[in-house]
């Protein structure tokens, strides 16, 4: 069973296939972190060494004992106001204006299955892909829950998460409990902890529901309360044991009588009592996203964040803590990925005693969330995984989780997805219905399966200065109705998709003229523009409802099978005319966005949605819950894409990456690369094109036909196989990657040379993941290779003159 509970010692242990996570209830009711690493037997509480630390204070209950201090003890949920001077995960302003919260343990609940979060994306483990049972409209508001101990909403597991401890047993002064604390005894959901038999390794197994099995997903809920203010916290641990995934989420409830303000909320914290580590982050800018950066963890506070209202091009909401010698194939590493698309904060701090704390959650700037008596706040989920076998295994865990337990809908497992051509780089705003039909006709000759009509099809949108928000078809431009255009494209044998940007509005638009207060702008100040557009206030229900009505009417009007959802500016004028609590606006904005997307998935399950924010400015697990692929970057240059897609691969699977072949010279940097190179790079993602097929040479079109045939044949392997990084872009003279079938029966390896010099040495690409002691046949050349030699020495790349060559080898195991 994944979750094992030792009642006598107050120790909670979470096992996955290859890892163990363990924490305990301290003597005064605080949750103390013990261990997260390689799967182990026994307990790690011996790692906590009492000591009298100068200038580290002690809880009042400790009396004369100066060896217990939260300033050096590792914790599950560190808070402000407890004597811990390190980074807190929670800061609360209480109803009396004080700023302190001291959560103490009061109980737990254990459930079969993985929890879900109302109104927010989260990892799911149901057999199907429609795990959320509530209608999106029911999830809109953060509603008071009475006194917190009354009947509450049913969770998908079928259990009630009402506060699990009996009345009057709520962490007030009292007798020592079974865990040696003055807190209440731990209570099971159905009425108190029962006497339990000791299991193997000295563990005491909790009472489990009938049918719970080893390896099945589980949810552990830990209930905490501040005994003075009665603010309550519910820590949720979701366990997906087969793929070594543990998730963390946090719910805060106001059990007191007055309004409080949440000023900082982070749902996941890892405390390490010793070790030397590196912090791996993924920085960038528009058109150059997710560049890998590795820095030493030293005695300082390192943080990455997004203040932009979106997860951003600048920093991705994904971090890795790694041993200083960890590489792709060996060493310890821990990863955190935030399942959220708004502002985030990740912090890593080494304290005065060489201990390291890693945490992740909501961005605290411009965040001050009011919580009335009885109200509830849900902090988004963090996906965590541990690998003792380097970065490759860590990535495999995350890829499996995101591909099968985050992405949803009928397109989750589709491989290949339709090969498409997007009209943007073919014509920008300057198209007509006839030109689009001509593009479809020409592209269809070479095997393209879908035409996507990009920006410019609505209102009087002939440039980027007008008409955003006016979601009415420009029939003059299209030469008739949208249904007529779609029908014409369908008759050419292609599916049809459209571009939308629902969150934005131009001042030069009918919508802005009618509802200027729907755009975010600070009263008395001129708004900051970006791309000549303002942001619609999606924290307001009426705004979301109106825009959803317009978009849904368009989708109902024609046979549209694909939507590209764009978001082309950051948020900085944070103000809503509908509230006085501006510190809640950004969080409620995200609830509005997720509500819109949930409705879109519900009402149009046949429509494939691709996320986009100027490319990769909102490439995160939260968006992937609603859009199974995201446009990786606006930069389509194949050589730049090698680094962008390399960084992306650490957390996100190939199936999530939107990647296309574009024109040469490249329109972002002017670089020249052969179409074979551009195709090879684009095939490490969902495949498509970004140019006009009417201006191609015969040789290029012949190459395109061959590439599309290869993609369709190899896509199931490339989208679902194990992904291996075989080089480091811009450090090695080539960039190479490999996808290996789960049963090791076949593999595809691709290499692109990026350096050329006089008298070059032979470059060898060392493969990974093949079956040892076997032979593999190169499908194209018929040459047979020893798997051991390929993995020990490598595949020699041909010596060719000139820059940028691409090579691909499809290997099939000889039976």
Residue pairs with C-beta under 8 A, 6 or more apart in sequence:
1 15
1 205
1 208
1 212
1 213
1 214
1 218
2 14
2 15
2 16
2 214
2 215
2 216
2 217
2 218
2 239
2 241
3 12
3 13
3 14
3 15
3 110
3 206
3 218
3 220
3 237
3 239
4 12
4 13
4 14
4 15
4 199
4 203
4 204
4 205
4 206
5 11
5 12
5 13
5 108
5 110
5 186
5 196
5 203
5 204
5 205
5 206
6 12
6 13
6 43
6 202
6 203
6 204
7 178
7 179
7 186
7 193
7 195
7 196
7 204
7 206
8 178
8 204
9 24
9 43
9 45
9 179
10 24
10 25
10 105
10 178
10 179
10 180
10 181
10 186
11 22
11 23
11 24
11 34
11 43
11 45
12 22
12 23
12 24
12 108
12 220
12 222
13 20
13 21
13 22
13 43
13 203
14 20
14 21
14 22
14 220
14 237
14 239
14 246
15 39
15 241
16 39
16 239
16 240
16 241
16 242
16 243
16 244
16 245
16 246
17 39
17 215
17 241
17 242
17 243
17 244
18 38
18 39
18 244
18 386
18 387
18 388
19 36
19 37
19 38
19 39
19 244
19 246
19 385
19 386
19 388
20 35
20 36
20 37
20 38
20 39
20 40
21 35
21 36
21 237
21 246
22 34
22 35
22 36
22 43
22 44
23 31
23 32
23 33
23 34
23 76
24 31
24 32
24 34
24 45
24 179
25 31
25 32
25 105
25 179
25 180
25 181
25 183
25 186
26 32
26 68
26 73
26 181
27 68
27 180
27 181
28 59
28 61
28 62
28 68
28 104
28 181
28 182
29 104
29 105
29 106
29 171
29 179
29 181
29 182
29 183
30 70
30 73
30 75
30 82
30 103
30 104
30 105
31 75
31 76
31 77
31 103
31 105
31 222
31 224
31 235
32 48
32 73
32 74
32 75
32 76
33 74
33 75
33 76
33 269
33 270
33 271
34 43
34 44
34 45
34 47
34 48
34 74
35 44
35 47
36 270
36 334
36 384
36 386
37 332
37 386
37 388
38 332
38 386
38 388
41 200
41 201
42 201
42 202
43 202
47 273
48 73
48 74
48 273
50 67
50 68
51 67
51 72
52 66
52 67
53 69
53 71
53 72
53 353
56 69
56 71
56 72
56 83
57 69
57 71
57 83
58 65
58 66
58 68
58 69
58 83
59 68
59 70
59 82
59 83
61 182
62 68
69 83
70 78
70 82
70 83
70 84
71 83
71 84
71 85
71 86
72 351
72 353
72 355
74 271
74 272
74 273
74 355
74 357
75 84
75 269
75 271
76 222
76 235
76 269
77 89
77 90
77 103
77 224
77 233
77 235
77 250
77 269
78 84
78 86
78 87
78 88
78 89
78 90
78 269
78 271
78 357
79 88
79 89
79 90
79 91
79 92
79 101
79 102
79 103
80 88
80 90
80 91
80 92
80 99
80 100
80 101
80 264
81 98
81 99
81 100
81 101
81 102
82 100
82 101
82 102
86 349
86 351
86 357
87 301
87 347
87 349
87 357
87 359
88 264
89 250
89 264
89 265
89 266
89 267
89 269
89 359
89 361
90 101
90 103
90 233
90 250
90 252
90 262
90 264
90 265
90 266
91 99
91 101
91 262
91 263
91 264
91 364
92 99
92 100
92 101
92 229
92 231
92 252
92 260
92 261
92 262
92 263
93 99
93 260
93 261
93 263
93 368
94 100
94 101
94 229
94 231
94 256
94 258
94 260
95 229
95 256
95 257
95 258
95 259
95 260
96 258
99 263
101 226
101 229
101 231
102 226
102 227
102 228
103 224
103 225
103 226
103 231
103 233
104 171
104 181
104 183
104 224
104 225
104 226
104 227
105 171
105 179
105 181
105 183
105 186
105 222
105 223
105 224
106 165
106 169
106 170
106 171
106 183
106 184
106 187
106 223
106 224
106 225
107 163
107 164
107 165
107 184
107 185
107 186
107 187
107 222
107 223
108 164
108 186
108 187
108 188
108 220
108 221
108 222
108 223
109 159
109 161
109 164
109 188
109 189
109 220
109 221
109 223
110 188
110 189
110 206
110 207
110 208
110 218
110 219
110 220
110 221
111 155
111 157
111 159
111 189
111 209
111 218
111 219
111 221
112 157
112 208
112 209
112 211
112 212
112 216
112 217
112 218
112 219
113 125
113 126
113 156
113 157
113 216
113 217
113 218
113 219
114 122
114 123
114 124
114 125
114 217
114 218
114 219
114 238
114 239
114 240
114 247
114 405
115 122
115 155
115 156
115 157
115 219
115 221
115 236
115 238
115 249
116 122
116 124
116 131
116 132
116 155
116 156
117 249
117 378
117 380
117 381
118 134
118 139
118 153
118 378
119 136
119 139
119 140
119 378
119 591
119 594
119 595
120 339
120 340
120 378
120 380
120 381
120 591
120 594
120 622
121 339
121 340
121 380
121 381
121 406
121 594
121 621
121 622
121 625
121 626
122 238
122 247
122 249
122 339
122 380
122 381
122 625
123 238
123 240
123 245
123 247
123 339
123 381
123 383
123 401
123 405
123 406
124 131
124 405
124 406
124 408
125 131
125 217
125 238
125 240
125 405
126 156
129 408
129 409
129 410
129 412
130 408
131 156
131 408
132 156
132 598
133 156
134 153
135 602
136 594
136 595
136 598
136 599
136 602
137 595
137 599
139 591
139 595
139 598
140 541
140 591
140 592
140 595
142 375
142 376
142 377
142 378
142 588
142 591
143 375
143 376
144 372
144 373
144 374
144 375
144 376
145 152
145 253
145 374
145 375
145 376
146 374
147 255
147 374
148 163
148 232
148 253
148 255
148 374
148 376
149 162
149 163
149 167
150 162
151 160
151 162
152 160
152 161
152 162
154 160
155 161
157 219
159 189
160 189
161 189
161 221
161 234
163 223
163 232
164 187
164 188
164 189
164 221
164 223
165 184
165 187
165 223
166 187
166 191
166 192
169 184
169 185
169 187
170 184
170 225
170 227
170 230
171 182
171 183
171 184
171 225
171 227
172 227
173 182
173 227
174 182
174 184
175 182
176 182
177 183
177 184
177 185
177 186
178 185
178 186
178 193
179 185
179 186
185 192
185 193
186 193
187 193
188 194
188 206
188 207
193 206
194 207
196 204
196 205
196 206
196 207
197 204
197 205
198 204
199 205
212 218
215 241
215 242
216 241
217 238
217 239
217 240
217 241
218 238
218 239
219 236
219 237
219 238
219 239
220 236
220 237
220 239
221 234
221 235
221 236
221 237
222 234
222 235
222 237
223 232
223 233
223 234
224 232
224 233
224 234
224 235
225 231
225 232
225 233
225 255
226 232
229 255
229 256
229 260
230 255
230 256
231 252
231 253
231 254
231 255
231 256
231 260
232 252
232 253
232 254
232 255
233 250
233 251
233 252
233 253
234 250
234 251
234 252
234 253
235 248
235 249
235 250
236 247
236 248
236 249
236 250
236 251
236 381
237 246
237 247
237 248
238 245
238 246
238 247
238 248
238 249
238 381
239 245
239 246
239 247
240 246
240 247
240 401
240 405
243 385
243 397
243 400
243 401
243 405
244 385
244 386
244 387
244 397
245 383
245 384
245 385
245 397
245 400
245 401
245 405
246 384
246 385
247 339
247 381
247 382
247 383
247 384
248 267
248 268
248 381
248 382
248 384
249 267
249 378
249 379
249 380
249 381
249 382
250 265
250 266
250 267
250 361
250 378
250 379
251 376
251 377
251 378
251 379
252 262
252 265
252 371
252 376
252 377
252 379
253 374
253 375
253 376
253 377
254 260
254 371
254 372
254 373
254 374
254 375
254 376
255 373
255 374
256 373
257 373
258 373
259 370
259 371
259 372
259 373
260 370
260 371
261 368
261 369
261 370
261 371
261 583
262 367
262 368
262 369
262 371
262 377
263 364
263 367
263 368
264 361
264 362
264 364
264 367
265 361
265 362
265 364
265 367
265 369
265 377
265 379
266 345
266 347
266 359
266 360
266 361
266 362
266 379
267 360
267 361
267 379
267 380
267 381
267 382
268 336
268 359
268 360
268 361
268 382
268 384
269 357
269 358
269 359
270 321
270 334
270 336
270 357
270 358
270 359
270 384
271 355
271 356
271 357
272 321
272 355
272 356
272 357
272 358
273 355
274 354
274 355
275 323
275 356
276 297
276 323
276 324
277 297
277 321
277 322
277 323
277 324
277 356
278 294
278 295
278 296
278 297
278 321
278 322
278 323
278 324
278 326
279 294
279 295
279 296
279 297
279 302
279 319
279 320
279 321
279 322
279 348
279 358
280 292
280 293
280 294
280 319
280 320
280 321
280 322
280 333
280 650
281 293
281 295
281 304
281 315
281 316
281 319
281 320
281 346
282 289
282 290
282 291
282 292
282 293
282 315
282 316
282 318
282 647
282 650
283 290
283 291
283 293
283 304
283 314
283 315
284 290
284 291
284 313
284 314
284 315
284 316
284 616
284 644
284 647
285 313
285 314
286 313
286 614
286 615
286 617
286 634
287 313
287 614
287 615
287 633
287 634
287 635
287 640
287 668
288 313
288 633
288 635
288 640
288 643
288 644
289 313
289 316
289 615
289 616
289 617
289 619
289 632
289 633
289 644
289 647
289 648
290 316
290 616
290 619
290 644
290 647
290 648
291 643
291 644
291 647
292 646
292 647
292 650
294 322
295 302
296 324
297 321
297 348
297 350
297 356
298 350
299 350
299 351
299 352
300 349
300 350
301 347
301 348
301 349
302 347
302 348
302 349
303 345
303 346
303 347
303 348
304 315
304 319
304 345
304 346
305 315
305 343
305 344
305 345
305 346
305 363
305 365
306 312
306 314
306 315
306 317
306 342
306 343
306 344
306 363
307 343
307 363
307 365
307 366
308 314
308 343
308 570
308 571
308 572
308 617
309 342
309 343
309 535
309 570
309 571
309 572
309 574
309 586
309 589
310 341
310 342
310 343
310 567
310 570
310 571
310 613
310 617
310 618
311 317
311 338
311 340
311 341
311 342
311 343
311 344
311 617
311 618
311 619
311 620
311 622
311 623
312 570
312 617
312 618
313 613
313 614
313 615
313 616
313 617
316 619
316 620
316 647
316 651
317 337
317 338
317 340
317 344
317 346
317 360
317 620
317 621
318 335
318 336
318 337
318 338
318 620
318 650
318 651
319 335
319 336
319 346
319 348
319 358
319 360
320 333
320 334
320 335
320 391
320 394
320 650
321 333
321 334
321 335
321 348
321 356
321 358
322 331
322 332
322 333
322 334
322 391
323 331
323 332
323 333
325 331
326 332
326 333
326 390
326 391
327 390
327 391
328 390
328 391
328 392
328 724
328 725
329 389
329 390
329 392
329 768
330 389
330 390
331 388
331 389
331 390
332 386
332 387
332 388
333 386
333 387
333 390
333 391
333 394
334 358
334 384
334 385
334 386
335 383
335 384
335 385
335 386
335 387
335 394
335 397
335 398
335 651
336 346
336 358
336 360
336 382
336 383
336 384
337 382
337 383
337 398
337 620
337 621
337 651
338 344
338 346
338 360
338 361
338 380
338 381
338 382
338 383
338 620
338 621
338 622
339 380
339 381
339 382
339 383
339 406
339 620
339 621
339 622
339 625
340 362
340 380
340 381
340 590
340 620
340 621
340 622
341 590
341 593
341 618
341 620
341 622
341 623
342 362
342 363
342 586
342 587
342 589
342 590
343 362
343 363
343 365
343 366
343 367
343 586
344 360
344 361
344 362
344 363
345 360
345 361
345 362
345 363
345 364
346 358
346 359
346 360
347 357
347 358
347 359
347 360
348 356
348 357
348 358
348 359
349 356
349 357
350 356
351 357
360 382
361 379
361 380
361 382
362 379
362 380
362 587
363 586
366 574
366 582
366 583
366 586
367 583
367 586
367 587
368 581
368 582
368 583
368 584
369 377
369 581
369 583
369 584
369 587
370 581
370 583
370 584
371 377
380 622
383 398
383 401
383 406
383 621
385 394
385 397
385 398
385 401
386 394
387 393
387 394
387 397
391 650
391 725
392 724
392 725
392 768
394 650
395 649
395 650
395 651
395 723
395 725
396 722
396 723
398 650
398 651
398 652
398 653
399 652
399 653
399 654
399 723
402 621
402 624
402 651
402 652
402 653
402 656
403 412
403 653
403 655
403 656
403 720
404 412
406 621
406 624
406 625
407 624
407 625
407 628
407 655
407 656
408 601
408 625
408 626
408 628
409 601
409 605
409 628
410 605
410 606
411 417
411 608
411 628
412 628
413 720
415 655
415 715
415 716
415 718
415 719
415 720
416 687
416 711
416 712
416 715
416 716
416 719
417 608
417 629
417 686
417 687
417 715
418 449
418 450
418 495
418 561
418 562
418 608
419 447
419 448
419 449
419 450
419 687
419 688
419 689
419 708
419 711
419 712
420 448
420 449
420 450
420 451
420 452
420 495
420 497
420 562
420 688
420 689
421 439
421 440
421 443
421 448
421 450
421 451
421 452
421 688
421 689
421 690
421 691
421 693
422 452
422 454
422 564
422 660
422 688
422 689
422 690
423 431
423 436
423 439
423 451
423 452
423 453
423 454
424 454
424 455
424 499
424 690
425 636
425 662
425 663
425 667
425 690
425 691
426 439
426 690
426 691
426 692
427 435
427 439
427 692
428 455
428 456
429 455
429 456
429 461
429 462
429 463
429 464
430 456
431 453
431 456
431 477
432 477
432 478
432 479
433 477
433 478
433 479
433 480
433 484
433 485
433 488
434 479
436 451
436 453
436 478
436 485
436 489
437 485
437 488
437 489
437 492
438 694
439 451
439 692
439 693
439 694
440 451
440 489
440 492
440 494
441 492
442 692
442 693
442 694
443 451
443 494
443 689
443 693
444 492
444 493
444 494
445 693
445 701
446 693
446 701
446 704
446 705
446 708
447 704
447 705
447 708
447 709
447 712
448 494
448 688
448 689
448 693
448 708
449 493
449 494
449 495
450 494
450 495
450 496
450 497
450 561
450 562
450 688
451 489
451 494
451 495
451 496
451 497
452 496
452 497
452 498
452 499
452 562
452 564
453 485
453 496
453 497
453 498
453 499
454 499
454 564
455 461
455 464
455 499
455 501
455 566
456 462
456 477
457 473
457 474
457 477
457 478
457 482
457 498
457 499
458 467
458 470
458 471
458 472
458 473
458 474
459 466
459 467
459 468
459 469
459 470
459 471
459 472
459 474
459 509
459 510
460 466
460 467
460 470
460 474
461 467
461 468
461 470
461 474
464 531
464 532
464 533
465 506
465 508
465 532
466 506
466 508
466 509
467 506
467 508
467 509
468 501
468 504
468 505
468 506
468 509
468 533
469 504
469 505
469 506
469 509
469 510
469 511
469 512
469 536
469 547
470 509
470 510
470 511
471 500
471 502
471 547
471 550
471 551
471 554
472 550
473 481
473 482
473 554
473 557
475 481
475 482
478 484
478 485
479 485
481 557
481 558
482 554
482 557
482 558
483 557
483 558
483 559
485 496
485 558
486 496
486 558
486 559
486 560
487 558
487 559
489 495
489 496
490 496
490 559
495 561
495 562
496 558
496 559
496 560
496 561
496 562
497 560
497 561
497 562
497 563
497 564
497 608
498 554
498 560
498 562
498 563
498 564
499 563
499 564
499 566
500 551
500 563
500 564
500 565
500 566
501 565
501 566
501 567
501 568
502 536
502 547
502 548
502 551
502 565
502 596
503 535
503 536
503 538
503 567
503 593
504 533
504 534
504 535
504 536
504 567
504 568
504 569
505 511
505 512
505 518
505 519
505 533
505 534
505 535
505 536
506 512
506 532
506 533
506 534
507 519
507 532
507 534
511 518
512 518
512 519
512 534
515 543
517 577
518 536
518 537
518 540
518 543
519 527
519 534
519 535
519 536
519 537
520 527
520 534
520 535
520 536
520 537
520 571
520 573
520 574
520 575
520 576
521 527
521 534
521 573
521 575
522 573
522 574
522 575
523 575
525 573
527 534
527 573
528 572
528 573
530 568
530 569
530 570
531 568
531 569
533 568
533 569
534 573
535 569
535 571
535 573
536 543
536 547
537 543
537 576
537 577
537 578
537 585
537 589
538 544
538 589
538 592
538 593
538 596
539 576
539 578
539 579
539 584
539 585
539 586
539 588
539 589
539 591
539 592
540 576
540 578
540 592
541 592
543 592
544 592
544 595
544 596
547 596
548 596
548 599
548 600
551 600
552 599
552 600
552 603
552 604
554 560
555 563
555 604
555 607
560 607
561 606
561 607
561 608
562 607
562 608
562 609
562 610
563 600
563 607
563 608
563 609
563 610
564 610
564 612
564 631
565 597
565 609
565 610
565 611
565 612
565 627
566 612
566 613
566 614
567 612
567 613
567 614
567 617
567 618
568 613
568 614
570 617
571 586
571 589
574 582
574 585
574 586
575 582
575 585
576 582
576 585
576 588
579 585
590 622
594 622
594 626
597 609
597 626
597 627
598 626
600 607
600 609
600 626
601 609
601 626
608 628
609 626
609 627
609 628
610 627
610 629
610 630
610 631
610 658
610 686
611 618
611 619
611 623
611 624
611 626
611 627
611 629
611 630
611 631
612 618
612 630
612 631
612 658
613 619
614 634
615 631
615 632
615 633
615 634
615 635
616 630
616 631
616 632
616 633
616 634
616 644
616 648
618 630
619 630
619 632
619 648
619 652
621 651
623 630
624 630
624 652
624 656
628 655
628 656
629 655
629 656
629 657
629 658
629 685
629 686
630 656
630 657
630 658
631 658
632 641
632 644
632 645
632 648
632 657
632 658
632 659
632 685
633 640
633 641
633 644
634 668
635 641
635 644
635 668
635 669
636 660
636 661
636 662
636 666
636 667
636 668
636 678
636 690
637 662
637 666
637 668
637 669
637 671
637 673
638 666
638 671
638 673
638 677
638 678
638 680
638 681
638 682
638 752
638 804
639 671
639 673
639 677
639 752
639 754
639 804
640 668
640 669
640 671
641 659
641 681
641 682
642 681
642 729
642 735
642 752
642 754
643 729
643 730
643 735
645 657
645 659
645 681
645 684
645 685
646 725
646 728
646 729
646 735
646 737
648 657
649 723
649 725
649 737
653 719
653 723
654 684
654 685
654 718
654 719
654 723
654 739
655 686
655 719
655 720
657 684
657 685
657 686
658 685
658 686
658 688
659 681
659 682
659 683
659 684
659 685
659 686
659 687
659 688
660 682
660 687
660 688
660 689
660 690
661 675
661 678
661 679
661 682
661 687
661 688
661 689
661 690
661 691
661 704
661 707
662 678
662 689
662 690
662 691
663 690
663 691
664 671
664 672
664 673
664 675
664 678
665 671
665 672
666 672
666 673
673 804
674 804
674 805
674 806
675 700
675 703
675 704
676 703
676 707
676 805
676 806
677 752
677 804
677 805
677 806
679 703
679 704
679 707
679 806
680 750
680 752
680 806
680 807
680 808
681 752
681 806
682 688
683 707
683 710
683 711
683 714
683 718
683 750
684 718
684 737
684 750
687 708
687 711
687 715
689 704
693 701
696 704
710 808
714 748
714 810
717 739
717 741
717 746
717 747
717 748
718 739
718 748
720 742
721 739
721 740
721 741
721 742
721 747
721 748
722 739
722 740
722 741
722 742
722 769
723 737
723 738
723 739
724 737
724 738
724 739
724 740
724 767
724 768
724 769
725 737
726 736
726 737
726 738
726 749
726 751
726 765
726 766
726 767
726 768
727 734
727 735
727 736
727 751
727 765
729 735
729 754
730 754
732 754
733 753
733 754
733 755
733 760
733 763
734 751
734 752
734 753
734 754
734 755
734 763
734 765
734 797
735 751
735 752
735 754
736 749
736 750
736 751
736 752
736 765
737 749
737 750
738 747
738 748
738 749
738 750
738 767
738 768
738 769
739 747
739 748
740 746
740 747
740 768
740 769
740 770
741 747
744 769
744 770
744 771
744 813
745 812
745 813
746 810
746 811
746 812
746 813
747 767
747 769
747 770
747 776
747 810
747 811
748 808
748 809
748 810
748 811
749 765
749 767
749 795
749 808
749 809
749 811
750 806
750 807
750 808
751 765
751 795
751 797
751 806
751 807
751 808
752 804
752 805
752 806
752 807
753 763
753 797
753 800
753 803
753 804
753 805
753 806
754 803
754 804
756 801
756 802
756 803
760 799
762 796
762 797
762 799
763 796
763 797
764 793
764 794
764 795
764 796
764 797
765 794
765 795
765 797
766 790
766 791
766 792
766 793
766 794
766 795
767 787
767 790
767 791
767 794
767 795
768 791
770 776
770 787
770 790
770 791
770 811
770 813
771 787
771 813
772 787
772 788
772 791
773 787
773 788
774 787
774 813
774 814
775 784
775 785
775 786
775 787
775 813
775 814
776 784
776 785
776 787
776 790
776 811
776 812
776 813
776 814
777 783
777 784
777 785
777 811
777 812
777 813
777 814
778 784
778 785
778 809
778 810
778 811
779 810
779 811
779 812
780 809
780 810
784 814
785 795
785 811
795 809
797 807
798 805
798 807
